[in-house]
Amino acid sequence: MTAAARRRRPLLAALPAIGLVVALAGCSAPGAGGTGTSADQPDITSKVTAADVADGGDTTLTMWADVAEKPLMQQLVPAYEEAYPNVDVEITYKSFDDLVATVVNAANSDDAPDLFQGNIGYAVDGALVKGKLVRPLDDVAETYGWTTGTGSSTLAPARWNDDGTTFGSGTLYGMSPISEVQGIYYDKAKLDDLGLQPPTSIEDLEADLAEAESAGEQPIVLGNSDQYAATHIFSDIAVTQQEPERIADWIGGKPGSTFETDGNVEAAQTMRDWAEKGYFGTGYDGLSNEDAIARFAKGAGVFFVGGSWNGASLDPEEFGFSSLTSGGVGATASPWHISTKSEHQDAAIAFLAMLHSPETGQWILDTGRLPVVTDGVSSSDPLQEQTLTALKDTIAAGTQVGYYDWTTTDMLNEMGGSLQEVMAGRTTPEAFTETVQETWAKAHG
């Protein structure tokens, strides 16, 4: 399983930290006093210089990171240490599951790392915000131009309201240099044989699926044993049926938001129709997403609807990637945070600034992922370049709404299981949206 695929279990993987989340829920709001408040961290009004960092003397900057970041860090850290020679970076790498299960406790300890990755949603980032364990970054974002430059909209999932109960707007507490996009992978040779063009809309895709099925091909290869793959396809459809902003509001827990919309009912009906027509084949609920992409890579099926992390499994000469006309659904990866307990604020800010740069963006692409900052970034790999273009279109279209399971710790199970019932014809699209909204309401009051 790839690191990116592991990341698609964010809230469930963080369940061991839930006890601490509950304990921290009673903490005062960020900046309201107590240990490690924003009042301890003076705002910056100009970019941190090497001289500013040097004023701190010999410094060891400690970090916790997902092990998936290691290839990037092997390029970034030497460049950073060269630019700031008085700083020695020490990184503790964790598996994703271990990171999200332990980072809140680590941030709350007396020897908290200066910098660390969290995870979007309530179980990790929500706990960090409620516990006043991470430094607000609005001053940093303003000073370095993050709020107006490329990828400014991708900051939204790291913004929280004052009491840490909703995210998507408010105070900025983190920054991710990594992004993801969902779309439609296709087998180039099979499209040529069928006389089809790469689809750029749901309507195009539906027409192509019918042609593929009539020709005796499996239209879409799907592995849904982990339940998230079908929810990704659902979200790709749903975002074309309604305002993306409303979806983002619901995911972020905005009061008054609802999942019971005509667009979500229509998207669920489409999933049911495709399943009944055999577009997903048979046995998909017993097949993992990793096995599905492996089969697709070996020539099974015409299309695979999934995320940019799946591209690493495919031959770039044999497969292509297309997004919808509105841009594919997408999200940023686990954000980086500065500890409010860090005594090396200038050095930590300088590191985040280097993370959020075009040079690092190229390194990110070169290590097989997509950057938030895409200025001047390019690839000679045709599949990767297509995916990068889809990401740019997604950010420009405002459809990078995030993932539905961010909104509650049990949403993936509830939504994924209920969607399976819809696709099997055992429940209605209307009942599906009602079930999902009830799960949301229990978490958000």
C-alpha positions, 0 to 999 in steps of 0.5 A: 500500500502506498503512503498516499493510499494509507493517508486516505484513512486519516480520521480512523487511523487517528482513533487512538488519539481520541481520548486526548481530543476529548480531554483537550476539548475543554481547553480555552480558545487559542490565544486566550491564555495558558501554556503555549498561547499565541500571545507567546509568539510575536507576529512577524512583519518581514521575511526571516533572514539568515541573520535572524536565524543566526541570532539564535546561535547554534540550533537543533530544529527537531521535527516529526514527519511521515516517512513518505516525506523522506525523499523530499527531506533528503533534498530539502534539509541539506539546502536548508542547512546550507542557507542557515548554517547554524541550524542542525535539522533532526527528523523523526520519521513515523509511519502515517498511522503511528504519526497521527496516533501519537503526534498530539501527545508529542505536541502536548509533551515537555519536549515537543518537536519544533515542527511536525505534521498533523492531519486535517480533521478533528482527531488530530488538527482539531485537537492541536488547535483546541489544545493551543499546541500549534502557532497561528500562521496568519502573519507568516502567510501574509508576510510570505504571500501565501494568501495571494500567491499560487495555491492560496485556496489550498490553505483553507483546510488548515484554517479553524474557528476560535474554538476548534469546532469547524475548519475551512475558514478562520485562523491559519494553523498549518501549511501543506506543500503537497496536494492531490487531485482526483480524476479519470485514468484511461488506457490509451490503446483501448480508447484508440481501439474504441474510437473514443477521446479522453472524457472531460465531463461526466456526460463524456464519461457516461457515453464512453462507459456505455461504448466500452460495455457494449464492446465487451470491456469492463468500463471501470476497474473498482476495488472498494473493500476499504470503502473509500474508492467508491466515495471518491467516484461519488465525490467526483460526480457530486461536485459537478451537481452543486456548488463546490463551496457548499460541499467544503462547508459541509466537510468543514462542519459549518453550522447549517450545512446539509448533505441532503441536497439534490446534487448528492441524491443525483450523484448517488443515483448515478453510482447505482445506475452504473453499478446496475449496468455493470460498469464496475464489473462484479466483486468490487466490494471484495477487491482492494483499491491497490489490487484494482489499480494493479489489475488496471495497470496490467490491462484490465478495463478501460478506466480507473477513477481515482487519485493522483497517488495512483499514477505511480502504479501506471506506465506513463506511455500507456495511460493518461489522466483527465479531469472533469471540466470543472477540475477534479476533486482534490485536497492537500496532504497532512499540513506542517505545524510549528509548536507553540512550545518551540524556542526556535520560531525564526528557524521554523518559519524559515523552514516552512517558507522553503517548503512553500516555494517553487524550487521545493515544488519541483522537488515534490514533483520529481519525487512523484507527488504534486506540489501546492506551488506550481509556478515553473514546475514541469515534468517530462513524464506525460502522465505526471504532466497531465496530472499536474495540469489537472491539479492547476485546473482544480485549484483554479476551479475551486473544486479542491473541496477535500475528502468527505471522511474528514468531517467526522471520525466515523464518516468513512465507515458510515458513508462508505457502507451506506454507499455500498448499499445504494450500489447494491440496490438495497437502499435508496439515494435519498436514504443514503443522504439521510444516513450520512447527514445523521452521522454528521449531525451527531458530530456537529450538533 
